[in-house]
């Protein structure tokens, strides 16, 4: 997967040549491997996680995580880092109060 970097925004090109724009929302290292969480610019509801590797020229490339266990481990870390300040119960409580009024 090819990518172009510019101020936290990435244009990724998949194997079929389709380009998509993403914004970097998080980066972490797990067991010596760097991972990046990116959200599609046109859909901010879900994010994707890529492993950072080097190609034969020494350039960094983003690679899809194929191993389910590796993905689950990294996804749990990103969920904790990215959403630790979100209190879903508080949002539900506010909605309940509004419904009562």
N, C-alpha and C positions, 0 to 999 in steps of 0.2 A: 504494500500500500504506500503510495507516494504522498508527500505532504509538503505544503508551503507554509512557513511560519511568519506571522506578522502580529506583534503586540498581543499575544494570547489568543489570536484567531488563527485557525488552521483550515486550509483547503485540502481535503483528503481525496485521493483518487483511488477507486477500488480496482479490482482485477479486470473489470469490464470497461474501464475508462470513464466511469461516471464520477463527477466531482460533487462534493458536498462540503459546506462550510460548517465549522465547529468552533466553539469557544472553550478554552481551557478553564475548568472550574476547580481542579485539584490535581495534585501530583504527590506521590508517596513512594517510598522505597520499602520493599518487603523481601527479606532474605537476600539482599544484595541486588535485587532487580527493581528497576524503576517502572512505575505504572502511571498513566495519565487518565484522568476522567475528563471527558469532553461532552458538551451538550450541543446538539445540532442547533444552528442559529435559527432555523425555521420551526423548531419544536423544542421548547424549553421544559417540557414535562418529564423527559427521560434523558438519562445520560448513558454514555458508553465508556467502557474501560479498555485501554490498550496497553500492551507491554511495549516498553522501549527497548529496541535492539539495535545493533550496528550491522550495516550491510557489508559487502565485501570491500567497499571503498572507505569504510570507517565512518560513513554518514549514519546519523540516527534515523531509524524508521520506526513506525508504529505498527504493531502486529496484533491481530485478534488473538485473544486467549482461547485456546481450544480445550484445555483441560478443565473439567467442571470443578474439581476440588480447588485448583489454583484460582479460578474465577470467583468461587464462593468466598474464599479466604480474603481476597483483595476487595471484593464488593462489600463485605462486612466492614472492612476498615474504612473504605470511602463513605459508606452510609453513616458510620459513627462520626467521622471527621466533618462531613458536609452537612449533616442534619442533626448534630448534637444539640444545637440551640433551638430546634423546632420542638414545640410542645403541642402535639396533636390533641391531647386531652383538653388543653386550654382553649383551642379553637372550637372544639365540640361544646364545651361549657358555655362559651359566648353565644353560639348558635342556639343552644337550649334556652338561654336567658332571653334572647330576642324572640323566640317562639312563644314564650310565656307572656310577653307584653302585648 
